[in-house]
Amino acid sequence: MAEIEKLLTGREAAEILKLSEQTLRIQRIKGSGAKYVKVGRLVRYRQSDLEAYLDARTFENTSQMGA
């Protein structure tokens, strides 16, 4: 059986991403932030989703940003 990845709180995710919790919340509402998991009323983040979010926003030069 596969091990379930630990779920991070919004505070923990914001700390990893170096964002405020409010910015993370706004991104979630707009659909522009990292993927998240809803557990009942709680919002949680997987470490792997935060890493994927950062990987998708990693560039070598500014010309790649428009592609």
Secondary structure, DSSP 8 states (H G I E B T S, - for coil): ------EE-HHHHHHHHT--HHHHHHHHHHT-S---EEETTEEEEEHHHHHHHHHTT--SSGGGGG-
